[in-house]
Amino acid sequence: MSSRESATQPDALPPLHLGAMLTASGAPDDERAWLDPSEPTNASVSPDWYREVAQIAEQATFDFLFIADAVFVDLDSPAHYLSRFEPLSALSFLAGVTSHIGLVGTFSTSYQEPYNLARMLMSLDHLSRGRAGWNVVTSLGDRAARNFGLDAQRDHETRYARATEAIDVVRALWRSYEADAFPRDRASGTFLDQSKVHTLNHRGEHFSVAGPLNIERSPQGEPVIFQAGQSAPGMALAAHSADCVFGMQTTIEDALAYREGIRGAMAGSDRPEPKLYIKVMIAFADAPGRADEAAREYLVRHGALDELRGRVSRAIEREIEVGDASTITDRDIARGHVNEGTWLFEHLTEDRDAGRTLGESVERLLGRDRLVFAGTGEEIADEMVEWQRAGAAEGFIMQVSNRAEFRRVRDELAPALRVRGALRDAYPEDATLRGLLGLAERN
């Protein structure tokens, strides 16, 4: 049966949802992007680069652009992390040069007040006519804490409790006004119907916020909430609050297990289950049957093993040599947890318990720390559909730093997905981000 025929069968699935994470000069997984002579060395602070990539994504009918962020700098980090735009500014710019695609930015609940978050994000939602999304993070590392008057980051449990309360407060502020609270009736002189205003008067463990917000609801009601926590508290936060979850699993089995973890955390809740989007790197091959070659070439081009060694060194705060035969210590595991989160904590713990050396542990990560879909557009489309049919994802977030490769996504992968019924042909008229993602709009 051909893929075109299979797309018309009764068990055909809804189209995949696709996001583009803009990493410009190169972040982990595309570390050496800035060395490509076809890309500007200053891509991470180039409005032209962001505009072009956003418009390619829109031409490919992607659902959203995604901007990750951190509130500190490590001078040994990849190029993109050393000099990059603040997300709200970048997304506000992109709102003016796009028409349909969603705009999702990362903002921390650890170092922002809910009132500011609610106001900034609702403003972006209005500026984009209902296309805004908020990726909620709690921020990792003591370096971030020291930029905000703290000696060290708050403990894991406190950060997630603060995040849960912050999201609840932000959502309550977004709902300060009923949909018809602003009649703007010149005849009667009534701009606001005060009976349709809801003050907050919140007093919680972490925040005290009176409200109401000083901006009304947007065309989609309120921005879409994304969350990317992999730990038990992170999954609990997603279960409590998220519309969409950003996953970094590298196998179908791991993605299904992660989804089950979210479902377990939602036991007894009447909230809709969050949609799961998996981060992926794309490596094109010029002929069928060369997917492995394309994936290897991608990893070599970006110095994946060197990058991993440096990333883990920074996380555990000691140098890892090539072929390092030293033992993984409790301190390595603890610092890895603080600076990188649950994924590294669990990996180092497993390797410590198995008696692996630190060098062996880093090398073993090479096959586990990133998902690379490689091959022709047809082969990559088949792999994406396989994940969707297995129930492992509603869609994917592609890391983008190379414009030529991203044009191939538009010109080769997107048509192959459409043939399979796995990508829309065009945007619906006046669609909001909630509409694109199949989420209920907030009235």
C-alpha positions as CSV (number, residue, x, y, z in Angstrom):
1,M,0.0,0.0,0.0
2,S,1.4,3.4,-0.9
3,S,1.8,6.2,1.7
4,R,-0.7,8.2,-0.3
5,E,-3.3,5.4,0.0
6,S,-2.5,4.8,3.6
7,A,-3.3,8.5,4.4
8,T,-6.9,7.9,3.3
9,Q,-7.5,4.9,5.4
10,P,-9.9,5.0,8.4
11,D,-7.0,4.8,10.9
12,A,-5.3,7.9,9.4
13,L,-4.0,10.2,12.1
14,P,-4.4,13.9,12.4
15,P,-1.6,16.0,10.9
16,L,1.6,16.2,12.9
17,H,2.4,19.5,14.7
18,L,5.8,21.0,13.9
19,G,7.8,23.6,15.7
20,A,11.2,25.2,14.9
21,M,13.6,26.0,17.7
22,L,15.9,28.8,16.5
23,T,19.5,28.2,17.6
24,A,21.2,30.4,15.0
25,S,24.9,30.4,15.8
26,G,24.7,27.0,17.5
27,A,23.6,25.5,20.8
28,P,24.0,22.0,22.2
29,D,23.4,19.5,19.3
30,D,24.4,22.0,16.6
31,E,27.3,23.4,18.4
32,R,29.5,24.4,15.5
33,A,26.8,26.1,13.3
34,W,28.6,29.4,13.4
35,L,31.6,27.8,11.6
36,D,29.5,27.2,8.4
37,P,30.7,29.8,5.8
38,S,27.2,30.0,4.4
39,E,25.8,31.3,7.7
40,P,26.5,34.7,9.3
41,T,28.8,34.5,12.3
42,N,26.5,36.8,14.2
43,A,23.3,34.8,13.3
44,S,22.1,34.8,17.0
45,V,21.8,38.6,17.0
46,S,20.9,39.1,13.3
47,P,17.3,40.2,12.7
48,D,17.6,39.2,9.1
49,W,18.6,35.6,10.0
50,Y,15.5,35.3,12.3
51,R,13.2,36.8,9.8
52,E,14.3,34.5,7.0
53,V,14.1,31.3,9.1
54,A,10.7,32.4,10.5
55,Q,9.4,32.9,7.0
56,I,10.7,29.6,5.8
57,A,8.9,27.9,8.7
58,E,5.7,29.7,7.8
59,Q,6.1,28.7,4.1
60,A,6.3,25.1,5.4
61,T,3.1,25.6,7.5
62,F,4.9,24.9,10.8
63,D,2.8,25.5,13.9
64,F,5.2,27.6,15.9
65,L,8.6,29.1,16.4
66,F,10.3,28.3,19.7
67,I,12.9,30.4,21.4
68,A,14.8,28.8,24.3
69,D,16.6,30.9,26.9
70,A,18.7,31.1,30.1
71,V,19.3,34.0,32.4
72,F,23.1,33.6,32.8
73,V,26.1,33.0,30.6
74,D,28.9,30.4,30.8
75,L,31.8,31.6,28.8
76,D,32.5,28.0,27.7
77,S,29.0,27.5,26.3
78,P,28.1,27.2,22.6
79,A,28.2,30.3,20.5
80,H,24.4,30.9,20.5
81,Y,24.4,31.0,24.3
82,L,27.1,33.7,24.5
83,S,25.2,36.4,22.6
84,R,21.5,36.0,21.8
85,F,18.2,37.9,21.9
86,E,16.0,38.0,24.8
87,P,12.9,36.0,23.8
88,L,10.1,38.6,24.2
89,S,12.0,41.2,22.1
90,A,12.7,38.6,19.4
91,L,9.2,37.2,19.3
92,S,7.7,40.7,19.1
93,F,9.9,41.4,16.1
94,L,8.9,38.1,14.5
95,A,5.2,38.8,15.1
96,G,5.5,41.7,12.7
97,V,7.2,39.7,9.9
98,T,4.9,36.6,10.0
99,S,1.2,36.2,9.7
100,H,0.2,32.7,10.9
101,I,2.9,30.8,12.8
102,G,2.8,30.6,16.6
103,L,5.4,32.4,18.7
104,V,6.6,30.5,21.8
105,G,9.2,31.9,24.3
106,T,11.0,30.6,27.4
107,F,10.5,32.6,30.6
108,S,11.5,31.6,34.1
109,T,9.2,31.5,37.1
110,S,12.3,31.6,39.4
111,Y,13.4,35.1,38.4
112,Q,10.2,36.8,37.1
113,E,7.1,38.0,39.0
114,P,3.8,36.6,37.8
115,Y,2.3,40.1,37.1
116,N,5.2,41.0,34.7
117,L,4.9,37.6,33.1
118,A,1.2,37.8,32.6
119,R,1.4,41.3,31.2
120,M,4.3,40.7,28.8
121,L,2.9,37.4,27.4
122,M,-0.6,38.8,27.0
123,S,0.8,41.8,25.2
124,L,2.7,39.5,22.8
125,D,-0.6,37.6,22.3
126,H,-2.4,40.8,21.2
127,L,0.5,42.0,19.0
128,S,0.5,38.6,17.2
129,R,-3.3,38.4,17.1
130,G,-3.4,35.2,19.2
131,R,-0.2,33.4,18.4
132,A,1.7,33.5,21.7
133,G,3.0,30.7,23.9
134,W,4.9,30.5,27.1
135,N,7.5,27.8,27.7
136,V,7.7,27.6,31.5
137,V,11.1,26.9,33.1
138,T,12.4,27.1,36.6
139,S,16.0,27.8,35.5
140,L,19.0,25.6,36.3
141,G,22.2,26.4,38.0
142,D,23.8,28.6,40.6
143,R,25.1,31.0,37.9
144,A,21.6,32.1,37.2
145,A,20.8,32.6,40.9
146,R,23.8,34.8,41.3
147,N,22.4,37.2,38.7
148,F,19.4,37.7,40.9
149,G,20.8,38.3,44.3
150,L,21.1,34.7,45.5
151,D,24.2,32.7,46.3
152,A,22.7,29.4,44.9
153,Q,19.6,28.3,43.2
154,R,16.6,27.3,45.2
155,D,16.1,23.6,45.8
156,H,14.3,21.5,43.2
157,E,11.1,21.1,45.2
158,T,10.9,24.9,46.0
159,R,11.5,25.9,42.3
160,Y,8.6,23.7,41.1
161,A,6.3,24.8,43.9
162,R,7.0,28.4,43.0
163,A,6.4,27.6,39.3
164,T,3.1,25.9,40.0
165,E,1.9,28.9,42.0
166,A,3.2,31.3,39.4
167,I,1.3,29.7,36.6
168,D,-1.9,29.7,38.6
169,V,-1.4,33.4,39.3
170,V,-0.6,34.2,35.7
171,R,-3.6,32.4,34.4
172,A,-5.9,34.1,37.0
173,L,-4.5,37.5,35.9
174,W,-5.1,36.6,32.2
175,R,-8.7,36.0,33.2
176,S,-9.1,39.4,35.0
177,Y,-11.7,40.4,32.4
178,E,-14.5,38.5,30.8
179,A,-14.5,38.4,27.0
180,D,-17.1,41.2,26.7
181,A,-15.8,43.4,29.5
182,F,-14.9,46.2,27.2
183,P,-18.0,47.5,25.3
184,R,-16.2,50.8,24.4
185,D,-19.6,52.3,23.9
186,R,-19.2,55.9,22.8
187,A,-23.0,56.6,23.0
188,S,-23.1,55.8,26.7
189,G,-19.6,56.7,27.5
190,T,-18.9,53.2,28.8
191,F,-15.4,51.9,28.0
192,L,-15.3,49.2,30.7
193,D,-18.1,47.2,32.3
194,Q,-16.7,46.9,35.8
195,S,-19.1,44.1,36.7
196,K,-17.1,41.9,34.4
197,V,-13.8,42.5,36.1
198,H,-12.3,39.9,38.4
199,T,-9.7,41.0,41.0
200,L,-7.3,38.4,42.3
201,N,-6.2,39.3,45.8
202,H,-3.9,36.3,45.8
203,R,-1.7,35.5,48.9
204,G,0.3,32.4,48.6
205,E,3.5,30.8,49.8
206,H,5.6,32.5,47.1
207,F,3.6,35.4,45.7
208,S,1.2,38.1,46.8
209,V,-0.7,39.7,43.8
210,A,-3.7,41.9,44.0
211,G,-4.7,42.2,40.3
212,P,-6.5,42.8,38.0
213,L,-4.2,42.8,35.0
214,N,-4.0,46.0,32.9
215,I,-4.7,44.3,29.6
216,E,-7.7,42.4,28.3
217,R,-8.0,38.9,26.9
218,S,-6.5,38.2,23.5
219,P,-8.1,36.6,20.4
220,Q,-7.2,33.1,21.7
221,G,-8.2,33.9,25.2
222,E,-4.8,33.4,26.7
223,P,-1.3,32.1,25.5
224,V,-0.6,28.4,25.2
225,I,1.6,27.0,28.0
226,F,4.5,24.7,27.2
227,Q,6.6,22.8,29.8
228,A,9.7,20.7,29.5
229,G,10.3,19.1,32.9
230,Q,11.7,15.6,32.8
231,S,11.8,14.9,36.6
232,A,8.9,13.8,38.8
233,P,8.2,17.4,39.9
234,G,8.5,18.5,36.3
235,M,6.0,15.9,35.2
236,A,3.7,16.9,38.0
237,L,3.9,20.6,36.9
238,A,3.1,19.5,33.3
239,A,0.1,17.5,34.5
240,H,-1.1,20.5,36.5
241,S,-0.6,23.2,34.0
242,A,0.7,22.4,30.6
243,D,-1.1,22.5,27.3
244,C,1.9,21.1,25.6
245,V,5.1,19.3,26.7
246,F,8.5,19.5,25.2
247,G,10.2,16.1,25.4
248,M,13.8,15.1,24.7
249,Q,13.4,11.4,24.6
250,T,15.4,9.6,21.9
251,T,13.4,6.4,21.5
252,I,9.8,5.6,21.0
253,E,9.9,3.4,24.1
254,D,11.3,6.3,26.2
255,A,8.7,8.7,24.8
256,L,5.8,6.3,25.6
257,A,7.2,5.8,29.2
258,Y,7.4,9.6,29.6
259,R,3.8,10.0,28.4
260,E,2.7,7.3,30.9
261,G,4.5,9.3,33.6
262,I,2.5,12.4,32.7
263,R,-0.7,10.4,32.7
264,G,0.1,9.0,36.1
265,A,0.7,12.5,37.5
266,M,-2.7,13.4,36.1
267,A,-4.6,10.7,37.9
268,G,-7.9,12.2,39.1
269,S,-7.6,15.3,37.0
270,D,-10.2,16.4,34.5
271,R,-7.6,18.5,32.5
272,P,-6.9,17.4,28.9
273,E,-3.7,15.5,28.5
274,P,-0.9,17.7,27.3
275,K,0.3,17.2,23.7
276,L,3.8,15.8,23.5
277,Y,6.4,17.3,21.1
278,I,9.8,15.7,20.8
279,K,13.0,17.7,20.0
280,V,14.7,16.4,16.9
281,M,17.7,17.2,14.7
282,I,17.3,16.8,10.9
283,A,20.1,15.5,8.7
284,F,19.3,15.1,5.0
285,A,20.8,12.4,2.7
286,D,21.0,12.9,-1.0
287,A,19.9,9.4,-1.9
288,P,17.9,6.6,-0.2
289,G,19.7,4.2,2.1
290,R,22.2,6.7,3.3
291,A,20.6,7.7,6.6
292,D,23.3,6.4,8.8
293,E,26.0,8.1,6.8
294,A,24.0,11.4,7.0
295,A,23.6,11.1,10.7
296,R,27.3,10.3,11.3
297,E,28.3,13.3,9.1
298,Y,26.0,15.5,11.1
299,L,27.5,14.4,14.4
300,V,31.1,14.8,13.2
301,R,30.4,18.2,11.7
302,H,29.1,19.5,15.1
303,G,31.8,17.7,17.2
304,A,29.2,15.8,19.2
305,L,31.6,13.9,21.4
306,D,33.8,16.9,22.1
307,E,30.7,18.9,22.8
308,L,29.3,16.3,25.2
309,R,32.6,16.1,27.0
310,G,32.6,19.8,27.5
311,R,28.9,20.0,28.5
312,V,29.3,17.3,31.1
313,S,32.5,18.8,32.4
314,R,30.8,22.1,32.9
315,A,27.9,20.4,34.6
316,I,30.0,18.4,37.1
317,E,32.4,21.3,37.4
318,R,35.6,19.3,36.7
319,E,37.5,18.6,33.5
320,I,36.9,15.3,31.7
321,E,39.8,14.1,29.7
322,V,39.6,12.0,26.4
323,G,39.2,8.4,27.6
324,D,38.8,9.6,31.2
325,A,39.1,6.5,33.4
326,S,38.1,8.2,36.7
327,T,35.3,7.1,38.8
328,I,31.9,8.9,38.8
329,T,31.5,10.4,42.2
330,D,28.5,11.4,44.3
331,R,29.6,15.0,43.9
332,D,29.6,14.6,40.1
333,I,26.1,13.3,40.2
334,A,24.9,16.1,42.5
335,R,26.5,18.9,40.5
336,G,25.2,17.3,37.3
337,H,21.7,17.5,38.8
338,V,22.0,21.1,39.8
339,N,23.5,22.3,36.5
340,E,21.8,20.1,33.9
341,G,18.8,18.5,35.6
342,T,17.3,15.1,35.8
343,W,18.5,13.6,32.5
344,L,22.2,13.9,33.5
345,F,21.5,12.9,37.1
346,E,19.8,9.7,36.1
347,H,22.4,8.9,33.4
348,L,25.4,9.4,35.7
349,T,23.7,7.5,38.5
350,E,23.1,4.5,36.2
351,D,26.7,4.5,35.0
352,R,28.1,4.9,38.5
353,D,26.0,1.9,39.7
354,A,27.2,-0.1,36.7
355,G,30.8,0.6,37.4
356,R,31.5,2.6,34.2
357,T,34.2,5.2,34.1
358,L,33.4,8.9,33.5
359,G,34.8,8.7,30.0
360,E,32.7,5.6,29.2
361,S,29.6,7.4,30.5
362,V,30.2,10.4,28.2
363,E,30.7,8.2,25.2
364,R,27.6,6.3,26.0
365,L,25.6,9.5,26.0
366,L,26.4,10.0,22.3
367,G,23.7,7.6,21.3
368,R,21.2,8.7,23.9
369,D,21.4,12.5,24.3
370,R,19.9,13.6,21.0
371,L,17.3,12.3,18.4
372,V,18.5,12.7,14.8
373,F,16.1,11.9,12.0
374,A,18.3,11.3,8.9
375,G,17.7,10.3,5.3
376,T,15.8,11.7,2.3
377,G,12.7,13.7,2.9
378,E,10.6,10.5,2.3
379,E,12.6,8.5,4.8
380,I,12.5,11.2,7.5
381,A,8.7,11.6,6.9
382,D,8.3,7.8,7.4
383,E,10.2,7.9,10.7
384,M,8.1,10.8,12.0
385,V,4.9,9.1,11.1
386,E,6.1,5.9,12.8
387,W,6.6,7.9,16.1
388,Q,3.1,9.3,15.7
389,R,1.4,6.0,15.0
390,A,3.1,4.5,18.0
391,G,1.5,7.2,20.2
392,A,4.9,8.6,21.1
393,A,4.4,12.1,19.9
394,E,1.8,14.6,18.5
395,G,4.7,16.3,16.7
396,F,8.3,17.5,16.7
397,I,10.4,20.5,17.5
398,M,13.3,20.8,15.1
399,Q,16.4,22.6,16.1
400,V,17.3,25.1,13.3
401,S,20.7,26.8,12.8
402,N,21.3,26.1,9.1
403,R,19.1,27.9,6.5
404,A,20.0,25.6,3.6
405,E,19.0,22.5,5.6
406,F,15.8,24.2,6.7
407,R,14.9,25.1,3.1
408,R,15.2,21.3,2.5
409,V,12.7,20.8,5.3
410,R,10.3,23.1,3.4
411,D,11.0,21.7,0.0
412,E,11.5,18.0,0.6
413,L,10.3,16.9,4.0
414,A,7.1,19.0,4.2
415,P,5.8,17.7,0.8
416,A,6.6,14.1,1.8
417,L,4.6,14.7,5.0
418,R,1.7,16.1,3.1
419,V,1.5,13.1,0.8
420,R,1.2,11.0,4.0
421,G,-1.6,13.2,5.3
422,A,0.7,14.2,8.1
423,L,1.0,18.0,7.5
424,R,-1.6,20.7,6.6
425,D,-1.6,22.1,3.1
426,A,-2.3,25.7,4.3
427,Y,-3.1,27.6,7.4
428,P,-6.7,28.1,8.4
429,E,-7.9,31.7,8.1
430,D,-7.4,33.8,11.2
431,A,-6.0,30.8,13.1
432,T,-4.6,31.3,16.6
433,L,-1.9,29.1,18.1
434,R,-4.5,27.3,20.1
435,G,-6.4,26.7,16.9
436,L,-3.3,25.4,15.1
437,L,-2.5,23.0,17.9
438,G,-6.1,21.7,18.3
439,L,-6.5,23.2,21.7
440,A,-9.7,24.7,23.1
441,E,-9.6,28.5,23.1
442,R,-10.1,30.2,26.5
443,N,-13.3,32.2,26.6
